[in-house]
């Protein structure tokens, strides 16, 4: 449930960010929209658009601005075959009456001209400034020539209507489209957008009244120089039936005659008259690009944020692949809707929501996992200490002692305190009566004690064999995951400790039984008392000198300890005979490894222990017994115990011999090295044998 709430909260934040749409986010969104729209194929129209621009050549020919109004009137006579002429020029300067009347007459004679109105901020509000009176009365269509940049200073929207003094005035672009088509304009409100209607064409508008400019190649608009048209150097047939936009494209005139637009993969300066032409062209198309409303973009961003949160919650290595796939969907879907539905879905807000949600949840998850890893590390250390060879159940290594040792670190991670380790049943009942039982199951009960310090108590029933109950306490903000980890620690420590204690007791019993069996074997012949233990001791030192693993060493020692257990089946008369044994008697002696194997066949011994027991009289040349193994057939365990057994036998006094001196024994092994005995084991014997011999076969010791 907490993660569910967190995910929906993150989704709400992502959606809220998209709805708020701060300037940096809006700029990024607009930049991406430019690139998507620029990738579309250019829109086309049967309407012929032509631009006549006053550029540098015209100023070189006609002189500085302003030009006589009769010059503009003469230009209109050259455009008489144009169906519509949109004059994107203002005439604020004073002029003679004759000049004014001449231009006004040419406009009236053409019959379908559109002139510009300029909106000016007078300090008391925005006021429209129309053309001079005679010109204003002579024209049928006027429109606001002002333009509005977007948040980043680029021009990507045309504004068909301007609200001035409580009434809506058409822009010069809308007036030009109306004049050219004869269509009437209207406004409608739909479930997603407000719409501008022009005849049977519908144009979705942004909340501030803008219409997105569809892609259009500027090279498709023929541009003619003002002075060339004026001097008749351009055939008047070029303008027949077309819509002509007249404007300026020159620097240093003190007027805003260029605008910045994103076209053809870069930001470029576009003459104001061409922007007017593009805007008119946009209104002459059958459809226009719609921009998803802010609230719908917020929902889209919320869904993306929710997806990012879910991916972050996975916290798997392949979640990056899923994240990239989701990013691809977020990037491709707007292109699809733009190409097919002509609708732009804001992308940046969704991407930011996706990434921020992913990073936030993944970070929280990582912190949580880091705590889990630390808890797991503590858990592993505790189990390692319990199961280590040195664990003896003492006060400092008892289950209670282990909890006392590790709990400060657990409390630091989780804020859960260890209050009691051995609470009696009676005290537990009294504690339960002092508060309300919030939750109860077979292994624990959760209490809330008003005014308690701390108010929340968890009574945990450890494994059977633990004295009393363990009590945990906390104040607030403890996650269920932390609580489960703490309970797992208690239950694991108690269970493993009790189980290992029982296992220790069982192993001690087994060890005692083994020692009793070995003692029974040694008791059959007082002369060999302690032989099995000494062989096991020397076998251990030889194996360690050879670099054998600890597991191998322990299994070898067990096999060496039991190597003569089969002698319990040999008659005492043979074992204790002081004279030389007959062939039949020696044959019986040679049966003791096989007898030992048979006696212990129901005991679960490792292969190393069984090999040590069965092969300790085998020789490399195959002259040994009971199997007559040779070379690599003899296991390492058998080779080690064979040397240890022979070394102790030669070092010990028997009824039929005295113990040999160390030098003579080592000389005998050197002679048998590689023939009877493993050379590596013999070499190890030279390393550890002398010290071992001095400690276990002291001069004058008649029982050795």
C-alpha positions as CSV (number, residue, x, y, z in Angstrom):
1,X,0.0,0.0,0.0
2,X,2.7,2.6,0.8
3,X,4.3,2.1,-2.6
4,X,0.9,2.3,-4.3
5,X,0.3,5.7,-2.6
6,X,3.8,6.8,-3.5
7,X,3.4,5.9,-7.2
8,X,0.1,7.8,-7.5
9,X,1.7,10.8,-5.7
10,X,4.5,10.8,-8.2
11,X,2.1,10.5,-11.1
12,X,0.2,13.5,-9.6
13,X,3.4,15.5,-9.3
14,X,4.3,14.7,-12.9
15,X,0.9,15.7,-14.1
16,X,0.9,18.8,-12.0
17,X,4.3,19.8,-13.4
18,X,3.0,19.4,-17.0
19,X,-0.1,21.4,-16.1
20,X,1.9,24.2,-14.5
21,X,4.1,24.2,-17.6
22,X,6.9,26.5,-16.4
23,X,8.8,28.5,-19.0
24,X,11.8,26.1,-19.2
25,X,9.5,23.2,-19.7
26,X,7.4,25.1,-22.2
27,X,10.5,26.1,-24.2
28,X,11.7,22.6,-24.3
29,X,8.3,21.4,-25.4
30,X,8.1,24.0,-28.2
31,X,11.6,23.1,-29.4
32,X,10.6,19.5,-29.7
33,X,7.3,20.4,-31.4
34,X,9.3,22.4,-34.0
35,X,11.4,19.4,-34.9
36,X,8.4,17.1,-35.1
37,X,6.4,19.5,-37.3
38,X,9.5,20.2,-39.5
39,X,9.7,16.5,-40.2
40,X,6.3,16.4,-41.7
41,X,5.8,16.9,-45.4
42,X,5.0,20.4,-46.4
43,X,1.3,21.2,-46.8
44,X,0.1,22.3,-50.2
45,X,-2.7,24.5,-51.6
46,X,-4.2,25.2,-55.0
47,X,-4.0,28.9,-54.0
48,X,-1.1,30.7,-55.6
49,X,0.8,32.8,-53.1
50,X,3.2,35.5,-54.3
51,X,5.3,37.9,-52.3
52,X,6.5,41.3,-53.5
53,X,9.2,42.5,-51.2
54,X,10.9,45.9,-51.0
55,X,14.5,44.7,-50.5
56,X,17.9,46.4,-50.9
57,X,17.7,46.8,-54.7
58,X,14.4,48.7,-54.3
59,X,15.9,51.0,-51.8
60,X,18.9,51.6,-54.0
61,X,16.6,52.6,-56.8
62,X,13.8,54.4,-55.0
63,X,15.8,56.0,-52.2
64,X,15.2,56.0,-48.5
65,X,11.9,55.3,-46.8
66,X,9.1,56.5,-46.9
67,X,8.4,56.5,-50.6
68,X,5.7,58.6,-52.1
69,X,2.2,57.1,-51.8
70,X,1.8,57.5,-55.5
71,X,4.6,54.9,-55.9
72,X,2.6,52.4,-53.9
73,X,-0.4,53.3,-56.0
74,X,1.6,52.6,-59.2
75,X,2.6,49.2,-57.8
76,X,-1.1,48.3,-57.3
77,X,-1.8,49.0,-61.0
78,X,0.8,46.4,-61.8
79,X,-1.0,44.0,-59.5
80,X,-4.4,44.6,-61.1
81,X,-4.7,40.9,-62.2
82,X,-4.1,39.6,-58.6
83,X,-7.3,38.4,-57.0
84,X,-6.2,39.6,-53.6
85,X,-3.5,42.1,-52.5
86,X,-2.5,42.2,-48.8
87,X,-0.5,45.3,-48.1
88,X,1.7,44.6,-45.0
89,X,2.8,48.2,-44.8
90,X,1.9,51.1,-42.5
91,X,1.5,54.7,-43.6
92,X,2.0,56.8,-40.4
93,X,4.0,59.6,-42.2
94,X,2.3,62.8,-43.4
95,X,1.8,63.3,-47.1
96,X,0.1,65.6,-49.5
97,X,-3.6,65.2,-50.1
98,X,-3.1,64.4,-53.8
99,X,-0.7,61.6,-52.8
100,X,-3.2,60.3,-50.3
101,X,-6.1,60.4,-52.7
102,X,-4.1,58.7,-55.5
103,X,-3.2,55.7,-53.3
104,X,-6.8,55.5,-51.9
105,X,-8.1,55.5,-55.5
106,X,-5.9,52.7,-56.6
107,X,-7.0,50.6,-53.6
108,X,-10.6,51.3,-54.4
109,X,-10.1,50.5,-58.1
110,X,-8.5,47.2,-57.3
111,X,-11.5,46.2,-55.2
112,X,-10.0,43.4,-53.1
113,X,-7.1,44.9,-51.1
114,X,-6.4,44.2,-47.4
115,X,-4.6,46.9,-45.4
116,X,-2.9,46.8,-42.0
117,X,-4.1,48.1,-38.7
118,X,-1.4,48.7,-36.1
119,X,-2.2,48.1,-32.4
120,X,-0.4,50.6,-30.1
121,X,-0.1,50.8,-26.4
122,X,-1.0,54.4,-25.5
123,X,-0.6,54.0,-21.7
124,X,-4.3,53.8,-21.3
125,X,-4.7,50.5,-23.1
126,X,-4.2,49.1,-26.5
127,X,-5.6,51.3,-29.3
128,X,-6.0,50.4,-33.0
129,X,-4.3,52.8,-35.4
130,X,-6.0,52.5,-38.8
131,X,-4.6,53.8,-42.2
132,X,-5.2,57.5,-42.9
133,X,-8.8,58.4,-43.3
134,X,-9.1,58.5,-47.2
135,X,-7.3,55.1,-47.5
136,X,-9.4,53.6,-44.7
137,X,-12.6,54.6,-46.4
138,X,-11.5,53.2,-49.7
139,X,-10.7,49.6,-48.6
140,X,-13.1,46.8,-47.9
141,X,-10.8,44.7,-45.6
142,X,-8.4,45.7,-42.8
143,X,-6.6,43.5,-40.3
144,X,-4.3,43.8,-37.3
145,X,-0.6,43.5,-38.5
146,X,0.8,42.9,-35.0
147,X,2.4,39.6,-34.3
148,X,3.2,37.8,-31.0
149,X,6.3,35.7,-30.3
150,X,6.2,32.5,-28.4
151,X,7.8,32.0,-25.0
152,X,11.3,31.5,-26.6
153,X,11.0,34.4,-29.0
154,X,10.3,32.3,-32.0
155,X,7.2,32.7,-34.2
156,X,5.2,29.5,-34.6
157,X,1.6,30.6,-34.1
158,X,-0.6,33.0,-36.0
159,X,-3.3,34.8,-34.1
160,X,-6.4,35.2,-36.3
161,X,-8.4,37.4,-33.8
162,X,-7.3,40.2,-31.6
163,X,-9.4,41.4,-28.6
164,X,-9.3,45.2,-28.7
165,X,-11.6,47.4,-26.5
166,X,-14.0,44.6,-26.0
167,X,-14.4,43.5,-29.6
168,X,-12.5,41.0,-31.8
169,X,-10.6,42.4,-34.7
170,X,-9.3,40.1,-37.4
171,X,-5.6,39.8,-38.1
172,X,-4.3,40.8,-41.4
173,X,-3.8,37.1,-42.2
174,X,-7.5,36.3,-41.4
175,X,-8.6,39.3,-43.3
176,X,-6.5,38.2,-46.3
177,X,-8.0,34.7,-46.2
178,X,-11.5,36.0,-45.9
179,X,-11.0,38.5,-48.7
180,X,-9.5,35.8,-51.0
181,X,-12.1,33.1,-50.3
182,X,-15.2,35.1,-49.4
183,X,-15.7,32.8,-46.4
184,X,-17.2,34.0,-43.2
185,X,-15.5,33.4,-39.8
186,X,-16.9,31.9,-36.6
187,X,-15.9,30.6,-33.2
188,X,-17.0,27.3,-31.6
189,X,-16.2,25.5,-28.4
190,X,-15.5,21.7,-28.3
191,X,-14.6,19.3,-25.6
192,X,-10.8,19.8,-26.1
193,X,-10.4,23.1,-27.9
194,X,-12.0,26.3,-29.1
195,X,-12.3,26.3,-32.9
196,X,-12.0,29.0,-35.5
197,X,-14.2,28.3,-38.5
198,X,-13.6,29.8,-41.9
199,X,-16.2,28.6,-44.2
200,X,-16.3,24.8,-43.8
201,X,-12.7,24.7,-42.5
202,X,-12.0,24.2,-38.8
203,X,-8.9,25.4,-37.0
204,X,-8.2,24.3,-33.4
205,X,-6.8,27.2,-31.3
206,X,-4.5,27.2,-28.3
207,X,-5.9,28.7,-25.0
208,X,-4.4,32.1,-25.9
209,X,-6.1,32.0,-29.4
210,X,-3.1,30.9,-31.5
211,X,-3.2,28.6,-34.5
212,X,-0.2,26.4,-35.2
213,X,1.5,27.1,-38.5
214,X,1.7,23.9,-40.6
215,X,4.9,23.0,-42.3
216,X,5.5,24.8,-45.5
217,X,8.6,25.2,-47.7
218,X,9.4,28.9,-48.0
219,X,11.0,28.3,-51.4
220,X,7.5,27.4,-52.7
221,X,6.5,31.1,-52.4
222,X,7.7,33.1,-55.4
223,X,9.3,36.4,-54.3
224,X,9.6,39.4,-56.6
225,X,11.5,42.6,-56.0
226,X,9.3,45.6,-55.5
227,X,11.1,47.8,-57.9
228,X,11.1,45.1,-60.6
229,X,7.3,44.8,-60.4
230,X,7.1,48.6,-60.4
231,X,9.3,49.0,-63.5
232,X,7.4,46.3,-65.4
233,X,10.3,43.9,-65.4
234,X,7.9,41.2,-64.1
235,X,5.0,40.1,-66.3
236,X,1.7,41.0,-64.8
237,X,0.5,37.5,-65.8
238,X,2.6,36.2,-62.9
239,X,0.0,37.6,-60.5
240,X,-3.2,36.6,-62.3
241,X,-5.7,35.1,-59.8
242,X,-3.1,34.9,-57.0
243,X,-2.9,36.3,-53.5
244,X,-0.1,38.8,-53.3
245,X,1.5,40.0,-50.1
246,X,3.4,43.2,-50.3
247,X,6.0,44.0,-47.6
248,X,9.5,45.0,-46.7
249,X,12.6,42.9,-46.2
250,X,15.4,45.3,-45.4
251,X,17.5,46.1,-42.4
252,X,18.0,49.4,-40.7
253,X,14.6,50.9,-41.4
254,X,13.5,51.2,-37.8
255,X,10.7,48.8,-38.3
256,X,10.3,45.1,-37.4
257,X,10.4,43.5,-40.8
258,X,12.0,40.1,-39.9
259,X,10.9,37.3,-37.6
260,X,12.7,34.2,-36.3
261,X,11.1,30.9,-37.2
262,X,12.3,27.2,-37.0
263,X,12.3,25.9,-40.6
264,X,14.3,23.3,-42.4
265,X,16.2,22.1,-39.4
266,X,17.4,25.5,-38.1
267,X,16.2,28.9,-36.8
268,X,16.2,31.4,-39.6
269,X,15.0,35.0,-40.1
270,X,11.9,35.3,-42.2
271,X,10.6,38.6,-43.7
272,X,7.4,39.7,-41.9
273,X,5.5,39.6,-45.3
274,X,6.4,36.0,-45.8
275,X,5.2,35.2,-42.2
276,X,1.9,36.8,-43.2
277,X,1.9,34.7,-46.4
278,X,2.5,31.5,-44.4
279,X,-0.2,32.4,-41.9
280,X,-2.7,33.1,-44.8
281,X,-1.7,29.8,-46.5
282,X,-2.3,28.0,-43.2
283,X,-5.9,29.4,-43.1
284,X,-6.5,28.2,-46.6
285,X,-5.8,24.6,-45.9
286,X,-8.4,21.9,-45.1
287,X,-7.0,21.2,-41.6
288,X,-4.6,22.6,-39.1
289,X,-2.4,21.1,-36.3
290,X,-4.0,20.9,-32.9
291,X,-2.1,21.1,-29.7
292,X,-3.3,18.8,-26.9
293,X,-4.7,21.0,-24.1
294,X,-2.7,21.5,-21.0
295,X,-4.9,19.4,-18.8
296,X,-4.8,16.5,-21.2
297,X,-1.0,16.9,-21.4
298,X,-1.0,16.7,-17.6
299,X,-2.8,13.3,-17.8
300,X,-0.3,12.1,-20.4
301,X,2.6,13.2,-18.2
302,X,0.9,11.5,-15.2
303,X,0.7,8.2,-17.1
304,X,4.3,8.5,-18.2
305,X,5.4,9.3,-14.6
306,X,3.4,6.3,-13.3
307,X,5.2,4.1,-15.9
308,X,8.6,5.5,-14.8
309,X,7.7,4.9,-11.1
310,X,6.7,1.3,-11.9
311,X,10.0,0.8,-13.8
312,X,12.0,2.3,-10.9
313,X,10.2,0.0,-8.5
314,X,11.4,-3.1,-10.4
315,X,15.0,-2.2,-9.6
316,X,16.2,-4.9,-12.0
317,X,19.1,-4.5,-14.3
318,X,16.8,-4.9,-17.3
319,X,14.6,-2.1,-16.1
320,X,16.9,0.2,-18.1
321,X,15.9,-1.6,-21.3
322,X,12.2,-1.3,-20.3
323,X,12.9,2.4,-19.6
324,X,14.4,2.9,-23.0
325,X,11.5,1.1,-24.6
326,X,9.0,3.4,-22.7
327,X,11.0,6.5,-23.8
328,X,10.7,5.3,-27.4
329,X,6.9,5.0,-27.0
330,X,6.8,8.5,-25.5
331,X,8.8,9.8,-28.5
332,X,7.1,7.9,-31.2
333,X,3.5,8.4,-30.1
334,X,3.5,12.2,-30.7
335,X,4.9,11.7,-34.2
336,X,2.2,9.1,-35.0
337,X,-0.6,11.4,-33.7
338,X,0.9,14.3,-35.6
339,X,1.3,12.4,-38.8
340,X,-2.1,10.7,-38.7
341,X,-4.3,12.9,-36.5
342,X,-2.6,16.2,-37.0
343,X,-2.5,16.6,-33.3
344,X,0.6,17.5,-31.2
345,X,1.0,15.7,-27.9
346,X,3.5,17.6,-25.6
347,X,6.4,15.3,-25.1
348,X,8.9,17.0,-22.8
349,X,6.6,17.0,-19.7
350,X,6.0,13.3,-20.2
351,X,9.7,12.6,-20.6
352,X,10.6,14.6,-17.5
353,X,7.9,12.9,-15.5
354,X,9.1,9.5,-16.8
355,X,12.7,10.1,-15.9
356,X,12.1,11.9,-12.6
357,X,9.7,9.2,-11.4
358,X,12.1,6.5,-12.4
359,X,15.1,8.1,-10.8
360,X,13.1,9.0,-7.6
361,X,11.6,5.6,-7.1
362,X,14.8,3.8,-8.1
363,X,16.8,5.9,-5.7
364,X,14.3,5.3,-2.8
365,X,14.3,1.6,-3.8
366,X,18.1,1.6,-3.9
367,X,18.3,3.2,-0.4
368,X,15.8,0.6,0.8
369,X,17.7,-2.2,-0.9
370,X,20.9,-0.7,0.6
371,X,19.4,-1.0,4.1
372,X,18.3,-4.5,3.2
373,X,21.8,-5.4,2.0
374,X,23.2,-4.0,5.3
375,X,20.6,-6.0,7.2
376,X,21.5,-9.0,5.1
377,X,25.2,-8.5,5.9
378,X,24.4,-8.4,9.6
379,X,22.3,-11.4,9.2
380,X,25.1,-13.3,7.4
381,X,27.7,-12.3,10.0
382,X,25.4,-13.5,12.8
383,X,24.8,-16.9,11.1
384,X,28.5,-17.1,10.3
385,X,29.4,-16.5,13.9
386,X,26.9,-19.0,15.1
387,X,28.0,-21.7,12.7
388,X,31.7,-21.0,13.1
389,X,34.0,-23.6,14.6
390,X,34.6,-21.4,17.6
391,X,31.0,-21.1,18.6
392,X,30.6,-22.7,22.0
393,X,27.4,-21.3,23.4
394,X,29.3,-19.2,26.0
395,X,27.8,-16.0,27.5
396,X,29.4,-13.8,24.8
397,X,28.4,-16.1,22.0
398,X,25.0,-17.2,23.3
399,X,21.9,-16.2,21.3
400,X,21.2,-13.5,23.8
401,X,24.8,-12.3,23.6
402,X,24.7,-12.2,19.8
403,X,21.5,-10.1,19.8
404,X,23.1,-7.7,22.3
405,X,26.2,-7.4,20.0
406,X,24.4,-6.8,16.7
407,X,21.3,-4.9,17.8
408,X,22.8,-1.4,18.1
409,X,23.6,-1.5,14.4
410,X,20.1,-2.9,13.6
411,X,18.5,-0.1,15.7
412,X,20.6,2.5,13.8
413,X,19.3,1.2,10.5
414,X,15.6,0.6,11.5
415,X,15.0,2.6,14.7
416,X,13.7,-0.6,16.3
417,X,14.8,-1.1,19.8
418,X,15.5,-4.4,21.6
419,X,13.7,-4.1,24.9
420,X,13.6,-7.6,26.3
421,X,15.2,-10.9,25.4
422,X,13.6,-13.3,27.9
423,X,10.2,-11.9,28.9
424,X,8.2,-14.4,30.9
425,X,4.7,-15.5,29.9
426,X,3.2,-13.8,33.0
427,X,5.0,-10.5,32.3
428,X,3.9,-10.7,28.6
429,X,0.2,-11.1,29.8
430,X,0.6,-8.1,32.1
431,X,2.1,-6.1,29.2
432,X,-0.8,-7.1,26.9
433,X,-3.3,-5.8,29.5
434,X,-1.7,-2.4,29.6
435,X,-2.4,-1.7,25.9
436,X,-4.4,-2.6,22.9
437,X,-3.5,-5.6,20.7
438,X,-3.2,-4.3,17.2
439,X,-2.3,-7.6,15.5
440,X,-1.8,-11.1,16.6
441,X,-0.5,-14.3,15.0
442,X,1.1,-17.6,16.1
443,X,4.6,-16.2,16.4
444,X,4.1,-12.6,17.5
445,X,1.7,-10.0,18.8
446,X,1.7,-6.2,18.2
447,X,0.7,-3.9,21.0
448,X,0.0,-0.2,21.2
449,X,0.5,1.1,24.7
450,X,-0.8,4.7,25.2
451,X,2.0,6.8,26.8
452,X,4.4,4.0,26.5
453,X,8.1,4.5,26.0
454,X,8.1,3.5,23.2
455,X,4.3,3.2,22.5
456,X,4.6,0.3,20.0
457,X,5.7,-3.2,21.2
458,X,6.1,-6.4,19.3
459,X,6.3,-9.6,21.3
460,X,8.1,-12.3,19.3
461,X,8.0,-16.0,20.3
462,X,11.4,-17.5,19.3
463,X,12.1,-21.1,18.5
464,X,11.3,-23.8,21.0
465,X,14.1,-24.0,23.5
466,X,14.4,-20.2,24.0
467,X,13.6,-18.9,27.4
468,X,10.7,-16.5,27.3
469,X,9.7,-13.9,24.6
470,X,11.7,-11.2,22.8
471,X,10.2,-7.7,22.9
472,X,10.9,-5.0,20.3
473,X,9.8,-1.4,20.5
474,X,9.6,1.7,18.3
475,X,7.9,5.1,18.1
476,X,6.8,5.6,14.5
477,X,7.8,5.4,10.8
478,X,9.0,1.8,10.9
479,X,8.3,0.0,7.6
480,X,6.9,-3.5,7.5
481,X,10.0,-4.6,5.6
482,X,12.3,-3.4,8.5
483,X,10.0,-5.1,11.0
484,X,10.1,-8.4,9.1
485,X,13.9,-8.2,8.9
486,X,14.1,-7.6,12.6
487,X,11.8,-10.5,13.3
488,X,13.7,-12.7,10.9
489,X,16.9,-11.9,12.7
490,X,15.4,-13.0,16.1
491,X,13.8,-16.1,14.7
492,X,16.9,-17.1,12.8
493,X,19.3,-16.5,15.7
494,X,17.1,-18.5,18.1
495,X,16.4,-21.3,15.7
496,X,20.0,-21.7,14.5
497,X,21.4,-21.4,18.0
498,X,19.0,-24.0,19.5
499,X,19.5,-26.3,16.5
500,X,23.3,-25.9,16.6
501,X,23.3,-26.5,20.4
502,X,21.4,-29.8,19.8
503,X,23.8,-30.7,17.0
504,X,26.8,-30.0,19.2
505,X,25.3,-32.3,21.8
506,X,24.8,-35.0,19.1
507,X,28.3,-34.6,17.8
508,X,29.7,-34.9,21.3
509,X,27.8,-38.1,21.8
510,X,29.1,-39.5,18.4
511,X,32.6,-38.4,19.3
512,X,32.3,-40.1,22.6
513,X,31.0,-43.3,21.0
514,X,33.9,-43.3,18.5
515,X,36.4,-42.8,21.3
516,X,34.8,-45.7,23.2
517,X,35.1,-48.0,20.2
518,X,38.7,-47.0,19.7
519,X,39.4,-47.5,23.4
520,X,37.8,-51.0,23.1
521,X,40.2,-51.8,20.2
522,X,43.2,-50.5,22.1
523,X,42.2,-52.4,25.2
524,X,42.6,-55.7,23.3
525,X,46.4,-55.0,23.2
526,X,47.9,-52.8,26.0
527,X,51.0,-52.5,23.9
528,X,49.2,-50.5,21.2
529,X,47.2,-48.2,23.5
530,X,47.0,-44.7,22.1
531,X,48.1,-45.9,18.7
532,X,44.9,-44.8,16.9
533,X,45.0,-41.3,18.4
534,X,48.7,-40.9,17.5
535,X,48.1,-42.0,13.9
536,X,45.2,-39.5,13.6
537,X,47.4,-36.7,15.1
538,X,50.3,-37.4,12.7
539,X,47.9,-37.8,9.7
540,X,46.6,-34.3,10.5
541,X,50.0,-32.8,10.5
542,X,51.0,-34.5,7.3
543,X,47.8,-33.4,5.5
544,X,48.3,-29.8,6.7
545,X,52.0,-29.9,5.5
546,X,50.7,-31.1,2.1
547,X,48.3,-28.1,1.8
548,X,45.1,-30.1,2.0
549,X,41.7,-28.4,2.6
550,X,40.3,-28.2,6.2
551,X,37.3,-30.4,5.2
552,X,39.7,-33.0,3.9
553,X,41.8,-32.9,7.0
554,X,38.9,-33.4,9.3
555,X,37.5,-36.3,7.3
556,X,41.0,-37.8,7.1
557,X,41.5,-37.6,10.9
558,X,38.2,-39.4,11.5
559,X,39.3,-42.2,9.1
560,X,42.7,-42.4,10.8
561,X,41.1,-42.6,14.2
562,X,39.0,-45.5,13.1
563,X,41.7,-47.2,10.9
564,X,42.2,-50.2,13.2
565,X,38.6,-50.6,14.3
566,X,38.5,-53.9,12.4
567,X,40.9,-55.4,14.9
568,X,38.0,-55.8,17.2
569,X,37.1,-58.9,15.1
570,X,40.6,-60.4,15.4
571,X,41.2,-62.9,18.2
572,X,43.2,-61.6,21.2
573,X,45.6,-64.6,20.9
574,X,46.7,-63.4,17.5
575,X,46.8,-59.7,18.4
576,X,48.8,-60.3,21.7
577,X,51.0,-63.2,20.5
578,X,54.7,-62.3,21.5
579,X,56.2,-64.7,18.9
580,X,56.2,-64.4,15.1
581,X,52.8,-64.9,13.5
582,X,52.1,-67.9,11.2
583,X,51.0,-67.3,7.7
584,X,47.4,-68.1,8.6
585,X,47.5,-65.8,11.6
586,X,49.0,-63.0,9.5
587,X,46.3,-63.5,6.9
588,X,43.7,-63.0,9.7
589,X,45.5,-59.8,10.7
590,X,45.3,-58.5,7.1
591,X,41.5,-58.8,7.3
592,X,41.2,-56.0,9.8
593,X,40.8,-53.1,7.2
594,X,37.9,-55.0,5.5
595,X,36.4,-55.9,8.8
596,X,36.5,-52.2,9.8
597,X,34.8,-51.3,6.6
598,X,32.0,-53.9,7.2
599,X,31.6,-52.9,10.8
600,X,31.0,-49.2,9.9
601,X,29.0,-49.8,6.7
602,X,25.8,-48.5,8.4
603,X,27.6,-45.4,9.5
604,X,27.5,-42.4,7.1
605,X,31.2,-41.8,6.6
606,X,32.7,-39.6,3.9
607,X,34.7,-41.2,1.1
608,X,37.9,-39.7,2.5
609,X,37.3,-41.4,5.9
610,X,36.4,-44.7,4.3
611,X,39.5,-44.6,2.1
612,X,41.8,-43.9,5.1
613,X,40.3,-46.8,7.0
614,X,40.4,-49.3,4.1
615,X,43.7,-48.4,2.3
616,X,46.1,-47.6,5.1
617,X,48.0,-50.9,4.4
618,X,48.1,-50.5,0.6
619,X,51.5,-49.9,-1.1
620,X,52.3,-48.1,-4.3
621,X,53.9,-51.2,-5.8
622,X,50.7,-53.2,-5.2
623,X,52.2,-55.4,-2.4
624,X,49.8,-54.1,0.2
625,X,46.4,-55.3,1.4
626,X,43.5,-55.9,1.5
627,X,42.8,-54.9,-2.2
628,X,46.4,-54.9,-3.5
629,X,46.0,-51.5,-5.0
630,X,48.9,-49.8,-6.8
631,X,50.0,-46.4,-8.0
632,X,47.1,-43.9,-8.5
633,X,44.6,-46.5,-7.4
634,X,45.7,-45.7,-3.8
635,X,43.9,-42.6,-2.6
636,X,45.7,-39.6,-1.0
637,X,44.0,-40.4,2.3
638,X,45.3,-44.0,2.1
639,X,48.8,-42.9,1.3
640,X,48.9,-40.4,4.2
641,X,47.6,-42.8,6.9
642,X,49.9,-45.6,5.6
643,X,52.9,-43.4,6.4
644,X,51.5,-42.2,9.7
645,X,50.6,-45.8,10.7
646,X,53.9,-47.3,9.8
647,X,55.9,-44.4,11.4
648,X,54.1,-44.8,14.7
649,X,54.3,-48.6,14.7
650,X,58.1,-48.4,14.0
651,X,58.5,-45.7,16.7
652,X,56.6,-47.7,19.4
653,X,57.7,-50.6,21.6
654,X,56.0,-54.0,21.1
655,X,56.4,-57.3,22.8
656,X,58.3,-58.5,19.9
657,X,60.5,-55.4,19.4
658,X,61.8,-52.2,20.8
659,X,61.0,-48.8,19.3
660,X,63.3,-47.7,16.4
661,X,65.4,-44.6,16.5
662,X,64.1,-41.7,14.4
663,X,67.1,-41.7,12.0
664,X,66.6,-45.4,11.2
665,X,62.9,-44.9,10.6
666,X,63.4,-42.0,8.2
667,X,66.1,-43.9,6.4
668,X,63.6,-46.8,5.9
669,X,61.0,-44.4,4.5
670,X,63.5,-42.9,2.1
671,X,64.3,-46.4,0.8
672,X,60.6,-47.1,0.2
673,X,59.8,-43.6,-1.2
674,X,58.2,-44.0,-4.6
675,X,58.1,-47.8,-4.2
676,X,56.0,-48.4,-1.1
677,X,55.2,-44.8,0.0
678,X,54.2,-41.6,-1.7
679,X,57.3,-39.4,-2.2
680,X,55.4,-36.2,-1.3
681,X,54.1,-37.7,1.9
682,X,57.6,-38.9,2.8
683,X,58.9,-35.4,2.1
684,X,56.2,-34.0,4.5
685,X,57.2,-36.6,7.1
686,X,60.8,-35.3,7.1
687,X,59.3,-31.8,7.8
688,X,56.9,-32.7,10.6
689,X,58.0,-36.1,11.7
690,X,61.0,-35.3,14.0
691,X,59.0,-32.8,16.2
692,X,56.0,-35.1,16.3
693,X,58.3,-38.1,17.3
694,X,59.9,-36.1,20.1
695,X,56.5,-35.1,21.5
696,X,54.9,-38.6,21.2
697,X,57.8,-41.0,21.7
698,X,59.9,-39.8,24.6
699,X,62.9,-41.8,25.7
700,X,62.0,-44.4,28.4
701,X,58.3,-44.3,27.7
702,X,57.4,-48.0,27.8
703,X,53.7,-47.6,27.0
704,X,54.2,-45.9,23.7
